[in-house]
Amino acid sequence: MSQERLIEIETDILSKNDSYAHANRAVLAGKGVFAVNLVSSPGSGKTTLLCKTIEALGDMPLGVIEGDQQTENDADRIRATGAPAVQVNTGKGCHLDGHMVGHAMEHLDLPDGAMLFIENVGNLVCPAAFDLGEDGKVAILSVTEGEDKPLKYPDMFTAARLAILNKIDLAPHCDVDLDLYETNLRRVNPGIEIIRLSARTGEGMADWLAWLRAHLADKVVPEAAQ
């Protein structure tokens, strides 16, 4: 297959995805729902962070769309917190897309003013290109992954609104430079926000929860604004 034909197919796929994402975004805006797309490589700790986040948010209305190639293991962990979760298994697919998310949203029945967490498939390449209708991508980066990770996968960190440096409790044991992580993140995305956090110890959780609450407050249900 020629390079020109490959580009044509990719453009068509992304165009169709964008139409689904646009529809998702309209639904979320109509309900004043703040949606974050959690992206990372496997093993970053995003499911643990999400469980801790749900517990800390208490009775805030929310829902979770859980993306994995196989199993419902992570969705079961989310449901154990009491939060509603819809599992999406992508099979051989390496990311969620707008159509999958839109279909999953139909099964969540989110109330107005809720928060939606979309936990994407663990992958720092494919999810960068696919808009799901979210308000922003949050890239979770374990400090054990290496300070050059943002430079190796610039598209993901360029697309992200916020980067969470997770597992900072391990930093003293891994000989890592947290300042260099931040420098490299800002080399590929000067405007990215960064939070240093440990889901295990709770350090930095207050900043993350404040970030979520502040952006949820910015989403206004249209009827309430009239």
Secondary structure, DSSP 8 states (H G I E B T S, - for coil): --HHHHHHHHHHHHHHHHHHHHHHHHHHHHHT-EEEEEE--TTSSHHHHHHHHHHHHTT--EEEEEEESS-SHHHHHHHTTT--EEEEE-TT-SS--HHHHHHHHHTT---TT-EEEEE--S-SSGGGG---S-SEEEEEEEGGG-TTHHHHSHHHHHHEEEEEEE-GGGHHHHT--HHHHHHHHHHH-TT-EEEE--TTT-TTHHHHHHHHHHHHHH---HHHH-
